Every structure is written in structure tokens, then in C-alpha cells.
Amino acid sequence: MSVFTAKKLKEARNLAGMSQDEAANAMKISRRRLQTIEANESQVTSDEIVDFAKLYHVDVRELLLESYNEEEQERILSNRYGSLTKLYDQLFDRDKEDVIWVIKQRIEGRI
């Protein structure tokens, strides 16, 4: 593992608002093991990297690649939203109203 990956793992954990204890428990590893990973004193498996990415809700590439940039992620999201809007356009008007209602309820924290 690289110093970069160790640093990114710690940053991702902090951005996720997790303590080392919480992250270690979620990963089913000891707090000491997490400390050594974040300090680049211990190797981490590829499976663990994937699990950390899922836990912290980040792209694996963000943890591994110094050259990874947000533009690629934006492109992926743009493609997803493009697909979503195509599906939305195929709905009947009443179904569109229902979708909008659900989104508004979700934003307001009602569902």
C-alpha cells in the first residue's frame, strides 16, 4: 500500500464522520489494525480496499489513484441522470406527478 492510499483512507473515514472504533467495528477488524493501515504500517488487501470504499461511500479509484479526478465521477453521474431522465420521460403524466411527490417528501424528510 502507498502513503497516498493510507492518507486517503483516513481522510475518507473522517469525511464519513466515523471514528476509528466505528470504522474498525464495521470492517470487523481491530482498532489497532485500522490504525496501522492508516499509518501505512500494515498492508491492506484489495478486498479490504473495496470494503473501505463501500463503508466510506467513495470510489475505489479515489483511494488508489493519485491522478483520479472528480470529472470522471461527474461524467458517470451525468450518464446515470441522463438514463434516469429518459426513463422519467417515458412515464405517464400521473406517474410523473407521483415521482415528484415522492422526491419532495424525501427532501422534506417525511419518508
N, C-alpha and C positions, 0 to 999 in steps of 0.2 A: 504494500500500500504506500501511497505517497503522502508527503506532508500536506499537499493540497487537499487530498481526499479526507485526511484526518480533520483538517481545519473546516472543510465544508460540512462534514458530519456534525461537528459541534455547532456550527452556525445554523444548520437546518434544525437541529434539536431546539436550539434557543428560539428560533423563529416560530417553531411549532408550539412554543410555550411549555416545553416539557423539562422537568428536572432530570438529572441523571438517573435517579431512582425510578422515576416513572418510565423513562425510556428503556432502562435495563429490564424492568419487570415486563414491559410489553414485548420486548425482544427475547425474554426468557434467558437472559444472561445475567451474570453478576454485575453489580455496580463497578467493581474493580476492573472487570473485563472491559466495560464501556469506557472507563477512564483510560485504560491503556490503549484502546483503539483511538480515542480522540487525541491522545498524546502521541500517536504514531509509534507506540512502543510494542504494538501487537498487530499481527496480520489479521485481515478480515476476509472472509470468503465472499465469493461472488453472490452466493445465496443471501448472505447477511447484508450485502450492499443493497440488493433488491428489497429485502425486508425493511431496511432502514428507509429507503426511498418511499415505500408504501406507508410506513409509520409517520414519516415527516411530510408526506404529501408533496414530494418533489420528484422531478425527473431523474432517473438514474444517471443520465449524462451530466446533470448538474453536479453530481457528487464525484464524477470521474474525470471529466474533460475540462481542462482549463480554458479551452477555446470554445466551450459551449456558450451560446448566447441566447438571449430571450427571443430574438427574431424568429428562430426556428420554432420555438414554442408558440409564438404568436401565429405563425403560419399554420401550425397544426390546429390551434383553436379556431382560426378563421375557417379552415376547411370543415371542422365539425359544425360550426354555427351555420355555414353555408348549407350543409346537409340538413340541419335542423329546419332552416327556413324553407327549404324545398319541400320537406315533409309537411310543415305547417301550411304551406300554400295549397296542399292537396286536400286539406280538411274542409268540411262543410262549414258555413258561417257559424252555426250554433256550436259546433265543436271548437272552433277558434275562440269563441266567447268563453267557453268552459276553460280552455287552456289559459287564457288571460286571467280569468278569475282565480285559478289555482296559483298562478305565478304571483298575483297580488297578495293572496292570502299567505303565501310562503314568505314574501318580502316583509309583510307586517308581522310575521311570527305566529300566525294563527294556526298554521299546520306545519 
